[in-house]
Amino acid sequence: MQTVLLASIGKKIPHWFLPHSSTSPEIRSIWSSSIKMAAEDYTFGPYKIHHTEVFYSTHLSYAMVNLRPLLPVKRFADLSSDETSDLWLTAQKVGRQLESYHKASSLTFAIQDGPQAGQTVPHVHIHLIPRKSGDFEKNDEIYDAMDEKEKQLKQKLDLDKERKDRSLEEMSQEADEYRKLFL
């Protein structure tokens, strides 16, 4: 199995998702164990991810820019020990670089595991949110903002016509910027 970081920019602050994705052992063996990107394309659930969209990888996880983080995958408890460790180590490393890149002073890491926890998209993912002084009047308002964004997303899942996919060129350019952080 693989974990995947999806990077997207929210209204107020950058917002990244680290969703979990299943792959076969055969596919898993092709992942790069360093930050050097593989020439092969990646697989995220049923989707092919062009290698230029990936800006960081380990043998169990990879970080990519976001097209639409709407893929159904498993719950947190379904991850193996290696996958859990790699997911959090990747979140730590990517978070450190993105916090610096966006000149933030802190990070919020959040998992909503299951519908009663606020998870509206059924896949394991970590929200990585770089934080700055004054970004919210009260610090915990970040969770209300996340809940509101998730509710809006759930309402749009079936009627998502106004949301446009980003082009491969747009996503490759964003990934190029983030890839430089790990050189």
Rosetta silent file (secondary structure, phi, psi, omega in degrees, C-alpha in Angstrom):
SEQUENCE: MQTVLLASIGKKIPHWFLPHSSTSPEIRSIWSSSIKMAAEDYTFGPYKIHHTEVFYSTHLSYAMVNLRPLLPVKRFADLSSDETSDLWLTAQKVGRQLESYHKASSLTFAIQDGPQAGQTVPHVHIHLIPRKSGDFEKNDEIYDAMDEKEKQLKQKLDLDKERKDRSLEEMSQEADEYRKLFL
SCORE:     score description
SCORE:     0.000 S_00000001
   1 L     0.000  154.931 -178.366    0.000    0.000    0.000 S_00000001
   2 E  -124.712  149.648  168.607    1.070    3.586   -0.604 S_00000001
   3 E  -107.265  153.261 -174.172    0.380    6.865    1.111 S_00000001
   4 E  -138.139  133.787  173.052    0.072    9.985   -0.969 S_00000001
   5 E   -97.084  127.402  174.892    0.366   13.666   -0.152 S_00000001
   6 E  -111.776  124.677 -178.359   -1.926   15.881   -2.194 S_00000001
   7 E  -103.025  132.015  174.255   -1.102   19.576   -2.095 S_00000001
   8 E  -145.669  160.290 -179.303   -3.713   22.236   -2.719 S_00000001
   9 E  -107.290  125.065  178.097   -4.104   25.873   -1.790 S_00000001
  10 L   -89.086 -177.123 -178.273   -7.119   26.892    0.277 S_00000001
  11 L   -62.391  -53.485 -174.197   -8.670   30.354    0.587 S_00000001
  12 L   -91.818  -39.097 -170.619   -6.755   31.564    3.633 S_00000001
  13 L  -144.702  156.294  175.692   -3.840   29.189    3.974 S_00000001
  14 E   -62.180  150.542 -174.335   -2.137   26.340    2.133 S_00000001
  15 E  -146.806  123.588 -179.269   -3.717   22.965    2.816 S_00000001
  16 E  -119.500  147.190  175.958   -2.283   19.537    2.014 S_00000001
  17 E  -113.975  138.394  171.653   -3.839   16.101    2.160 S_00000001
  18 E  -114.793   80.461  179.500   -1.948   12.878    2.815 S_00000001
  19 E   -84.165  154.900  178.542   -4.434   10.254    1.688 S_00000001
  20 E   -90.801  142.382  179.691   -3.752    6.540    1.771 S_00000001
  21 E  -137.156  142.394  179.117   -3.895    4.580   -1.489 S_00000001
  22 L   -88.240  140.675  170.011   -3.678    0.867   -2.214 S_00000001
  23 L  -143.287  160.389  178.897   -1.222   -0.588   -4.683 S_00000001
  24 L   -78.180  160.734  177.247   -0.040   -4.092   -5.368 S_00000001
  25 H   -57.958  -33.145  179.899    3.378   -5.326   -4.166 S_00000001
  26 H   -65.242  -44.180  178.607    4.540   -5.331   -7.795 S_00000001
  27 H   -68.720  -39.677 -178.604    3.692   -1.665   -8.250 S_00000001
  28 H   -56.644  -34.459 -175.137    5.067   -0.824   -4.805 S_00000001
  29 L   -68.734  -15.398 -178.711    8.488   -2.114   -5.821 S_00000001
  30 L   -87.620   -9.809 -175.785    8.919    0.574   -8.494 S_00000001
  31 L   -67.225  145.035  178.153    8.667    3.539   -6.083 S_00000001
  32 L   -71.353  141.225  177.315   11.768    5.590   -5.569 S_00000001
  33 L   -98.789   10.402  176.426   13.356    5.314   -2.121 S_00000001
  34 L  -134.521 -176.217  179.682   14.874    8.763   -2.422 S_00000001
  35 L   -78.436   -7.382  175.793   13.672   12.167   -3.546 S_00000001
  36 L   -68.075  127.060 -174.504   14.810   11.425   -7.083 S_00000001
  37 L   -79.731  140.799  176.590   11.627   10.981   -9.079 S_00000001
  38 L   -73.837  151.016  177.101   10.965    7.802  -11.027 S_00000001
  39 L   -76.083  -21.538 -179.678   10.383    8.049  -14.761 S_00000001
  40 L   -73.734  153.398  172.466    7.344    5.764  -14.411 S_00000001
  41 L   -75.900  160.293 -178.802    3.909    7.156  -13.759 S_00000001
  42 E  -102.182  163.900  176.351    2.328    6.521  -10.355 S_00000001
  43 E  -119.374  130.457  176.051   -0.996    4.904   -9.492 S_00000001
  44 E  -125.748  101.035 -172.539   -3.452    6.464   -7.047 S_00000001
  45 L    57.205 -127.869 -179.679   -6.428    4.128   -6.676 S_00000001
  46 L   -85.277    2.609 -172.271   -7.795    3.765  -10.218 S_00000001
  47 E  -102.777  145.490  173.388   -5.971    6.876  -11.468 S_00000001
  48 E   -92.605  131.975  178.976   -2.651    7.280  -13.224 S_00000001
  49 E  -110.970  121.973  179.567   -0.507   10.104  -11.817 S_00000001
  50 L   -66.143  138.285 -174.969    2.067   11.590  -14.169 S_00000001
  51 H   -60.489  -21.998  179.306    5.532   11.498  -12.600 S_00000001
  52 H   -74.758  -11.311  176.928    5.927   15.268  -13.070 S_00000001
  53 H   -85.346  -10.846 -176.943    3.119   15.833  -10.519 S_00000001
  54 E   -94.388  130.395 -179.124    5.165   14.076   -7.791 S_00000001
  55 E  -116.525   -5.216  176.691    7.592   16.214   -5.804 S_00000001
  56 E  -159.934  143.302  175.998    8.787   13.805   -3.082 S_00000001
  57 E  -150.284  152.247  168.237    8.795   10.034   -2.596 S_00000001
  58 L  -123.640 -174.868  179.223    9.920    7.253   -0.276 S_00000001
  59 L   -73.270  -14.312  179.601    9.506    3.528   -0.839 S_00000001
  60 L  -119.601  -12.921 -175.830    6.050    3.644    0.839 S_00000001
  61 E  -139.273  157.624  170.297    4.796    7.209    0.284 S_00000001
  62 E  -147.509  153.762 -178.592    4.876    9.950   -2.272 S_00000001
  63 E  -112.169  131.869 -177.674    3.906   13.609   -2.309 S_00000001
  64 E  -141.515  161.053  175.369    2.041   15.092   -5.236 S_00000001
  65 E   -78.512  161.588 -169.250    0.072   18.186   -6.135 S_00000001
  66 L   -96.093  127.919  166.140   -3.699   17.994   -6.012 S_00000001
  67 L   -92.160  -61.711  175.046   -6.107   17.529   -8.886 S_00000001
  68 L  -157.917  113.164 -179.317   -9.071   16.462   -6.738 S_00000001
  69 L   -82.487   71.450 -173.430   -8.620   14.517   -3.459 S_00000001
  70 L  -127.398   38.746 -174.394  -11.807   12.490   -3.832 S_00000001
  71 L  -104.039  128.908  178.220  -10.699    8.869   -3.900 S_00000001
  72 L   -75.794  121.450  174.777  -12.272    6.185   -1.724 S_00000001
  73 L  -142.016 -169.814 -168.949   -9.659    4.165    0.167 S_00000001
  74 L   -78.619  174.264  178.174   -9.280    2.531    3.596 S_00000001
  75 L   -86.196  164.490 -177.047   -9.408    3.773    7.192 S_00000001
  76 H   -56.518  -41.469 -178.467   -6.411    4.612    9.392 S_00000001
  77 H   -64.101  -17.000 -179.941   -6.645    1.334   11.348 S_00000001
  78 H   -82.480   -8.665  179.168   -6.133   -0.575    8.088 S_00000001
  79 L   -75.277  144.905  173.623   -2.593    0.756    7.637 S_00000001
  80 L   -74.827  170.142  176.530    0.315   -1.510    8.530 S_00000001
  81 H   -59.807  -43.728  179.127    2.933   -0.362   11.054 S_00000001
  82 H   -62.397  -42.671 -179.763    5.335    0.426    8.209 S_00000001
  83 H   -66.796  -40.854  178.415    2.683    2.429    6.345 S_00000001
  84 H   -62.997  -47.266  178.784    1.674    4.349    9.474 S_00000001
  85 H   -60.818  -47.715 -178.181    5.288    5.182   10.286 S_00000001
  86 H   -64.958  -38.561  178.059    6.074    6.176    6.717 S_00000001
  87 H   -58.335  -49.176 -177.702    2.902    8.285    6.465 S_00000001
  88 H   -72.252  -36.981  176.673    3.818   10.315    9.567 S_00000001
  89 H   -65.631  -37.976  176.547    7.517   10.580    8.707 S_00000001
  90 H   -67.192  -42.986  177.546    6.556   11.818    5.242 S_00000001
  91 H   -59.854  -41.117  178.976    4.057   14.273    6.755 S_00000001
  92 H   -62.879  -48.900 -176.791    6.786   15.530    9.106 S_00000001
  93 H   -66.844  -47.363  179.840    9.358   15.995    6.350 S_00000001
  94 H   -66.285  -42.618  178.263    6.972   17.549    3.827 S_00000001
  95 H   -57.964  -43.520  179.148    5.355   19.700    6.533 S_00000001
  96 H   -57.967  -46.060 -177.820    8.742   21.062    7.610 S_00000001
  97 H   -69.473  -42.758 -178.290    9.586   22.122    4.051 S_00000001
  98 H   -71.624  -32.046  174.749    6.172   23.579    3.241 S_00000001
  99 H   -61.076  -45.480  178.351    6.057   25.471    6.555 S_00000001
 100 H   -65.180  -46.012 -177.710    9.336   27.113    5.625 S_00000001
 101 H   -58.843  -40.222 -177.781    8.286   27.715    2.012 S_00000001
 102 L   -93.815   10.110  177.288    5.082   29.483    3.079 S_00000001
 103 L    52.757   43.337  177.325    6.855   31.375    5.905 S_00000001
 104 L   -91.601  167.405 -179.499    4.542   29.883    8.515 S_00000001
 105 L  -112.710   -8.036 -177.675    5.405   29.510   12.195 S_00000001
 106 E  -156.425  171.893  175.669    3.509   26.296   13.000 S_00000001
 107 E  -133.474  142.293  167.221    1.685   23.334   11.478 S_00000001
 108 E  -106.726  126.126  173.377   -1.660   21.732   12.192 S_00000001
 109 E  -110.295  128.205 -179.059   -1.799   17.987   11.438 S_00000001
 110 E  -141.888  140.390  172.567   -5.318   16.519   11.513 S_00000001
 111 E  -122.972  130.582  171.195   -6.947   13.199   10.664 S_00000001
 112 L  -110.385  101.189 -171.845  -10.705   12.780   10.428 S_00000001
 113 L  -104.071   91.082 -179.698  -11.049    8.991   10.518 S_00000001
 114 L   106.477  158.183 -173.707  -14.645    8.025    9.768 S_00000001
 115 H   -62.122  -35.273  179.797  -17.873    9.971    9.258 S_00000001
 116 H   -72.236  -14.408  176.234  -18.493   10.722   12.951 S_00000001
 117 H   -92.683    2.175  179.182  -15.047   12.326   13.095 S_00000001
 118 L    99.319    2.462 -179.637  -15.965   14.690   10.257 S_00000001
 119 L   -74.208  115.062  179.732  -14.484   12.662    7.401 S_00000001
 120 L  -100.546  -19.746  176.169  -16.639   13.401    4.348 S_00000001
 121 L  -110.539  119.244 -170.721  -14.379   11.786    1.774 S_00000001
 122 L   -78.033   71.945  170.386  -13.843    8.104    2.636 S_00000001
 123 L  -150.445  149.572  177.309  -10.074    7.781    2.501 S_00000001
 124 L   -69.414  126.949  174.983   -7.323    8.000    5.082 S_00000001
 125 E  -155.294  150.301  175.255   -5.655   11.366    4.823 S_00000001
 126 E  -106.561  129.655  172.183   -3.750   13.806    6.964 S_00000001
 127 E   -85.282  124.172  174.098   -4.517   17.480    6.632 S_00000001
 128 E  -110.969  116.850 -175.087   -1.261   19.479    6.808 S_00000001
 129 E  -127.343  106.170  174.601   -1.999   23.141    7.364 S_00000001
 130 E   -62.556  137.562 -175.011    0.827   25.671    7.748 S_00000001
 131 E  -119.367  144.974  176.446   -0.192   28.225   10.371 S_00000001
 132 L  -127.581  153.980  177.259    0.661   31.878   10.864 S_00000001
 133 L   -56.808  128.991  176.606   -0.019   34.199   13.757 S_00000001
 134 L    82.413    5.163 -179.642   -3.509   35.652   13.396 S_00000001
 135 L   -65.893  -26.908  172.366   -4.687   33.304   10.636 S_00000001
 136 L  -136.600  142.950 -178.910   -7.705   32.578   12.862 S_00000001
 137 L   -58.254  -46.787  174.857   -8.983   34.735   15.716 S_00000001
 138 L  -114.744  133.751 -173.378   -9.113   31.691   18.004 S_00000001
 139 L   -51.418  -43.573 -176.163   -6.655   28.895   17.312 S_00000001
 140 L   -75.044   -4.188  175.165   -9.233   26.090   17.323 S_00000001
 141 H   -62.480  -17.620  177.107  -11.346   27.851   14.674 S_00000001
 142 H   -57.217  -37.131 -178.313   -9.161   25.949   12.196 S_00000001
 143 H   -71.151  -37.188  174.406  -11.256   22.845   12.946 S_00000001
 144 H   -64.264  -40.676  178.384  -14.524   24.679   12.279 S_00000001
 145 H   -63.815  -41.102  176.866  -13.041   25.927    9.002 S_00000001
 146 H   -62.883  -44.538  179.507  -12.007   22.375    8.088 S_00000001
 147 H   -60.215  -43.672 -179.914  -15.495   21.084    8.938 S_00000001
 148 H   -63.947  -43.139  178.745  -17.105   23.781    6.810 S_00000001
 149 H   -63.378  -41.012  178.485  -14.808   23.062    3.874 S_00000001
 150 H   -64.399  -40.676  178.532  -15.545   19.317    4.196 S_00000001
 151 H   -63.732  -42.735  177.891  -19.323   19.982    4.276 S_00000001
 152 H   -62.288  -40.772  179.445  -19.047   22.144    1.163 S_00000001
 153 H   -63.535  -44.314 -179.301  -17.016   19.428   -0.521 S_00000001
 154 H   -61.697  -40.700  178.550  -19.563   16.746    0.371 S_00000001
 155 H   -63.980  -29.114 -176.964  -22.379   18.865   -1.074 S_00000001
 156 H   -90.785   -9.537 -174.849  -20.410   19.238   -4.311 S_00000001
 157 L   -56.035  -42.001 -179.160  -19.400   15.608   -4.753 S_00000001
 158 L   -86.044  -28.477 -177.214  -22.427   14.792   -6.894 S_00000001
 159 L  -118.732   58.851 -171.825  -22.814   18.208   -8.488 S_00000001
 160 L   -98.707   39.432 -173.389  -19.185   19.132   -9.008 S_00000001
 161 L   -75.468  -31.541 -177.199  -19.560   20.656  -12.454 S_00000001
 162 L   -78.146  -19.417  176.643  -18.155   24.119  -11.715 S_00000001
 163 L   -76.354  128.778 -179.121  -14.888   22.746  -10.318 S_00000001
 164 L  -106.646  138.024  172.362  -12.338   22.399  -13.085 S_00000001
 165 L   -64.811  144.759  173.948   -9.457   19.971  -13.105 S_00000001
 166 L   -79.822  153.807  179.818   -6.096   21.656  -13.263 S_00000001
 167 L   -76.193  158.554  175.545   -3.978   20.967  -16.313 S_00000001
 168 H   -57.438  -39.109  179.415   -0.951   18.683  -16.186 S_00000001
 169 H   -62.121  -45.190  178.582    1.163   21.752  -16.972 S_00000001
 170 H   -61.280  -45.579 -177.914   -0.236   23.700  -13.985 S_00000001
 171 H   -69.619  -36.410  177.805    0.269   20.784  -11.617 S_00000001
 172 H   -64.297  -40.395  178.533    3.770   20.061  -12.972 S_00000001
 173 H   -63.566  -43.041  178.139    4.790   23.691  -12.400 S_00000001
 174 H   -64.442  -44.003  178.627    3.555   23.577   -8.798 S_00000001
 175 H   -62.222  -38.315  177.311    5.304   20.241   -8.205 S_00000001
 176 H   -58.076  -42.581  178.865    8.533   21.698   -9.674 S_00000001
 177 H   -62.169  -47.466 -179.024    8.416   24.482   -7.056 S_00000001
 178 H   -69.986  -34.153  179.914    7.899   22.032   -4.183 S_00000001
 179 H   -59.908  -36.088  179.729   10.457   19.549   -5.552 S_00000001
 180 H   -60.366  -25.940 -179.396   13.155   22.242   -5.171 S_00000001
 181 H   -67.659  -19.614 -174.490   12.501   22.200   -1.411 S_00000001
 182 H  -109.555    9.184  178.722   13.886   18.663   -1.167 S_00000001
 183 L   -84.770    0.000    0.000   17.063   19.032   -3.235 S_00000001
